[in-house]
Each structure stands twice: as C-alpha cells, then as structure tokens.
C-alpha cells in the first residue's frame, strides 16, 4: 500500500508566476500539480520516477575475467598467511603511517 501523493490544482497564470518554485516543490514533496486554463485542466506536472540502476557484476564489465572453480569457499590453509605474518604487515603499516605524519 503506497500513499497517494498530494494533488494541487492551480491556474496557468499562477504557474507562470511561480514556475521555478513550484517545480522544486513538486520534486521535493513528490506532489502532483494540475495546471488549468480557464478552469479546464491542460497539464499535469509530477516528479520523475527514481530508477534503480541495474546490478552489474564485475564479470559483466570485463570480457577478460573468467571464474575458474569455487570462489565462495575459504582458501586452503597453505594459501593463507600465518598469524605472525599478519602481525608484521600491520606493524610495517603502522610505521609507514607514523612516517607520513612526521613529514
């Protein structure tokens, strides 16, 4: 159930005088304006519908990428760094950050 947007009816003369302000209001408040000429509706102004961009995977962007095998399961133990190696990389990163701050 979606709420109906507010609808407002105004004359063409009023629309002409306040056009830019009314356009902003329509877009911000998502309301609908019905513009009349001599009491008869001649135009309807509504905010544009927001479109979601379709999902595009990285594979779709590059024709040279191919997935070989399982990409979801964890890496085998021999492919991962031992814990002491992680400690060394974080220590060297901290040193580099300190050097950057000194400069």
C-alpha atoms as an extended CHARMM CRD file, in Angstrom:
* protein
*
       103  EXT
         1         1  UNK       CA              0.0000000000        0.0000000000        0.0000000000  PROA      1               0.0000000000
         2         2  UNK       CA              1.6160000000        3.2500000000       -1.0920000000  PROA      2               0.0000000000
         3         3  UNK       CA              0.2890000000        6.6300000000       -0.0070000000  PROA      3               0.0000000000
         4         4  UNK       CA             -1.2420000000        8.7530000000       -2.7280000000  PROA      4               0.0000000000
         5         5  UNK       CA              0.8340000000       11.8650000000       -3.4810000000  PROA      5               0.0000000000
         6         6  UNK       CA             -0.7530000000       15.2240000000       -2.7480000000  PROA      6               0.0000000000
         7         7  UNK       CA             -2.5240000000       16.7580000000       -5.7480000000  PROA      7               0.0000000000
         8         8  UNK       CA             -2.8580000000       20.5090000000       -6.1560000000  PROA      8               0.0000000000
         9         9  UNK       CA             -4.7420000000       22.4200000000       -8.8620000000  PROA      9               0.0000000000
        10        10  UNK       CA             -3.5190000000       25.8760000000       -9.9310000000  PROA      10              0.0000000000
        11        11  UNK       CA             -4.1850000000       28.2820000000      -12.7740000000  PROA      11              0.0000000000
        12        12  UNK       CA             -1.7870000000       28.7430000000      -15.6560000000  PROA      12              0.0000000000
        13        13  UNK       CA             -1.2100000000       32.3590000000      -14.5840000000  PROA      13              0.0000000000
        14        14  UNK       CA             -0.1670000000       31.2670000000      -11.0810000000  PROA      14              0.0000000000
        15        15  UNK       CA              2.0390000000       28.5260000000      -12.5560000000  PROA      15              0.0000000000
        16        16  UNK       CA              3.6990000000       31.0780000000      -14.8480000000  PROA      16              0.0000000000
        17        17  UNK       CA              4.3970000000       33.4290000000      -11.9310000000  PROA      17              0.0000000000
        18        18  UNK       CA              5.7810000000       30.7380000000       -9.5850000000  PROA      18              0.0000000000
        19        19  UNK       CA              7.0930000000       28.1610000000      -12.0670000000  PROA      19              0.0000000000
        20        20  UNK       CA             10.5850000000       27.5270000000      -10.6130000000  PROA      20              0.0000000000
        21        21  UNK       CA              9.3640000000       27.4270000000       -7.0230000000  PROA      21              0.0000000000
        22        22  UNK       CA              6.5540000000       25.0180000000       -7.9560000000  PROA      22              0.0000000000
        23        23  UNK       CA              8.9490000000       22.7520000000       -9.8600000000  PROA      23              0.0000000000
        24        24  UNK       CA             11.1660000000       22.4550000000       -6.7730000000  PROA      24              0.0000000000
        25        25  UNK       CA              8.1370000000       21.7730000000       -4.5970000000  PROA      25              0.0000000000
        26        26  UNK       CA              6.8700000000       19.0360000000       -6.9350000000  PROA      26              0.0000000000
        27        27  UNK       CA             10.2660000000       17.3510000000       -6.8960000000  PROA      27              0.0000000000
        28        28  UNK       CA             10.8890000000       17.6450000000       -3.1350000000  PROA      28              0.0000000000
        29        29  UNK       CA              7.4030000000       16.7790000000       -1.8720000000  PROA      29              0.0000000000
        30        30  UNK       CA              6.5820000000       14.3550000000       -4.7200000000  PROA      30              0.0000000000
        31        31  UNK       CA              3.2680000000       16.1030000000       -5.2770000000  PROA      31              0.0000000000
        32        32  UNK       CA              1.2100000000       16.3600000000       -8.4590000000  PROA      32              0.0000000000
        33        33  UNK       CA              0.2420000000       19.7210000000       -9.9520000000  PROA      33              0.0000000000
        34        34  UNK       CA             -2.7270000000       20.0840000000      -12.2920000000  PROA      34              0.0000000000
        35        35  UNK       CA             -2.4570000000       23.3080000000      -14.2710000000  PROA      35              0.0000000000
        36        36  UNK       CA             -5.6930000000       24.7520000000      -15.6050000000  PROA      36              0.0000000000
        37        37  UNK       CA             -6.5200000000       27.2300000000      -18.3190000000  PROA      37              0.0000000000
        38        38  UNK       CA             -9.9360000000       28.8740000000      -17.9640000000  PROA      38              0.0000000000
        39        39  UNK       CA            -10.8780000000       26.2220000000      -15.4150000000  PROA      39              0.0000000000
        40        40  UNK       CA            -10.0430000000       23.2390000000      -17.6350000000  PROA      40              0.0000000000
        41        41  UNK       CA             -7.0300000000       21.0120000000      -16.8820000000  PROA      41              0.0000000000
        42        42  UNK       CA             -4.3690000000       21.3410000000      -19.5950000000  PROA      42              0.0000000000
        43        43  UNK       CA             -1.2880000000       19.8500000000      -17.9540000000  PROA      43              0.0000000000
        44        44  UNK       CA             -0.1720000000       17.6380000000      -15.1000000000  PROA      44              0.0000000000
        45        45  UNK       CA              3.2580000000       18.0530000000      -13.5050000000  PROA      45              0.0000000000
        46        46  UNK       CA              4.7360000000       15.2330000000      -11.4400000000  PROA      46              0.0000000000
        47        47  UNK       CA              8.1940000000       14.3860000000      -10.1130000000  PROA      47              0.0000000000
        48        48  UNK       CA             10.2050000000       11.9390000000      -12.2240000000  PROA      48              0.0000000000
        49        49  UNK       CA             10.2480000000        8.3560000000      -11.0420000000  PROA      49              0.0000000000
        50        50  UNK       CA             13.5230000000        7.3440000000       -9.4530000000  PROA      50              0.0000000000
        51        51  UNK       CA             15.0220000000        4.4210000000      -11.2950000000  PROA      51              0.0000000000
        52        52  UNK       CA             17.3250000000        1.9680000000       -9.6050000000  PROA      52              0.0000000000
        53        53  UNK       CA             20.4510000000        1.2030000000      -11.5450000000  PROA      53              0.0000000000
        54        54  UNK       CA             20.5420000000       -2.4410000000      -12.5130000000  PROA      54              0.0000000000
        55        55  UNK       CA             23.1260000000       -4.6180000000      -10.8050000000  PROA      55              0.0000000000
        56        56  UNK       CA             26.1950000000       -5.2300000000      -12.9650000000  PROA      56              0.0000000000
        57        57  UNK       CA             28.7340000000       -7.6900000000      -11.7290000000  PROA      57              0.0000000000
        58        58  UNK       CA             32.4490000000       -7.2100000000      -12.2740000000  PROA      58              0.0000000000
        59        59  UNK       CA             32.3400000000      -10.1080000000      -14.7160000000  PROA      59              0.0000000000
        60        60  UNK       CA             29.8880000000       -8.1840000000      -16.8890000000  PROA      60              0.0000000000
        61        61  UNK       CA             32.2510000000       -5.2160000000      -17.1220000000  PROA      61              0.0000000000
        62        62  UNK       CA             35.3420000000       -7.0230000000      -18.3030000000  PROA      62              0.0000000000
        63        63  UNK       CA             35.3100000000       -9.6540000000      -21.0390000000  PROA      63              0.0000000000
        64        64  UNK       CA             38.7210000000      -10.9370000000      -19.9080000000  PROA      64              0.0000000000
        65        65  UNK       CA             37.5640000000      -12.0670000000      -16.4470000000  PROA      65              0.0000000000
        66        66  UNK       CA             36.7690000000      -15.7470000000      -16.0770000000  PROA      66              0.0000000000
        67        67  UNK       CA             35.8300000000      -17.5190000000      -12.8750000000  PROA      67              0.0000000000
        68        68  UNK       CA             37.6170000000      -20.8220000000      -12.5000000000  PROA      68              0.0000000000
        69        69  UNK       CA             36.4360000000      -23.0520000000       -9.6810000000  PROA      69              0.0000000000
        70        70  UNK       CA             34.8510000000      -22.2620000000       -6.3430000000  PROA      70              0.0000000000
        71        71  UNK       CA             35.0260000000      -18.6040000000       -5.2860000000  PROA      71              0.0000000000
        72        72  UNK       CA             32.8770000000      -18.9450000000       -2.1690000000  PROA      72              0.0000000000
        73        73  UNK       CA             34.6900000000      -21.4940000000       -0.0040000000  PROA      73              0.0000000000
        74        74  UNK       CA             37.5790000000      -20.4080000000        2.2620000000  PROA      74              0.0000000000
        75        75  UNK       CA             41.1160000000      -20.6060000000        0.9000000000  PROA      75              0.0000000000
        76        76  UNK       CA             43.1730000000      -23.6940000000        1.6770000000  PROA      76              0.0000000000
        77        77  UNK       CA             45.4500000000      -23.2800000000        4.7150000000  PROA      77              0.0000000000
        78        78  UNK       CA             48.6440000000      -23.3560000000        2.6240000000  PROA      78              0.0000000000
        79        79  UNK       CA             47.4400000000      -20.2960000000        0.6610000000  PROA      79              0.0000000000
        80        80  UNK       CA             46.8710000000      -18.1230000000        3.7080000000  PROA      80              0.0000000000
        81        81  UNK       CA             49.4490000000      -16.1400000000        5.6460000000  PROA      81              0.0000000000
        82        82  UNK       CA             50.3910000000      -17.4330000000        9.0960000000  PROA      82              0.0000000000
        83        83  UNK       CA             49.3370000000      -15.2430000000       12.0080000000  PROA      83              0.0000000000
        84        84  UNK       CA             52.8490000000      -13.9110000000       12.6320000000  PROA      84              0.0000000000
        85        85  UNK       CA             52.9590000000      -12.6150000000        9.0400000000  PROA      85              0.0000000000
        86        86  UNK       CA             49.7930000000      -10.5830000000        9.6550000000  PROA      86              0.0000000000
        87        87  UNK       CA             51.4090000000       -9.0420000000       12.7130000000  PROA      87              0.0000000000
        88        88  UNK       CA             54.4370000000       -7.9820000000       10.6360000000  PROA      88              0.0000000000
        89        89  UNK       CA             52.3080000000       -6.3940000000        7.9110000000  PROA      89              0.0000000000
        90        90  UNK       CA             50.2900000000       -4.3960000000       10.4200000000  PROA      90              0.0000000000
        91        91  UNK       CA             53.4720000000       -3.2570000000       12.1790000000  PROA      91              0.0000000000
        92        92  UNK       CA             55.0550000000       -2.0680000000        8.9350000000  PROA      92              0.0000000000
        93        93  UNK       CA             51.8390000000       -0.2540000000        8.0190000000  PROA      93              0.0000000000
        94        94  UNK       CA             51.8310000000        1.4940000000       11.3970000000  PROA      94              0.0000000000
        95        95  UNK       CA             55.4440000000        2.5710000000       10.8620000000  PROA      95              0.0000000000
        96        96  UNK       CA             54.6410000000        3.9480000000        7.4100000000  PROA      96              0.0000000000
        97        97  UNK       CA             51.6610000000        5.8680000000        8.8220000000  PROA      97              0.0000000000
        98        98  UNK       CA             53.8700000000        7.3980000000       11.5360000000  PROA      98              0.0000000000
        99        99  UNK       CA             56.4730000000        8.4090000000        8.9430000000  PROA      99              0.0000000000
       100       100  UNK       CA             53.7870000000       10.1120000000        6.8390000000  PROA      100             0.0000000000
       101       101  UNK       CA             52.5350000000       12.0740000000        9.8460000000  PROA      101             0.0000000000
       102       102  UNK       CA             56.0420000000       13.3010000000       10.6490000000  PROA      102             0.0000000000
       103       103  UNK       CA             56.5380000000       14.7800000000        7.1690000000  PROA      103             0.0000000000
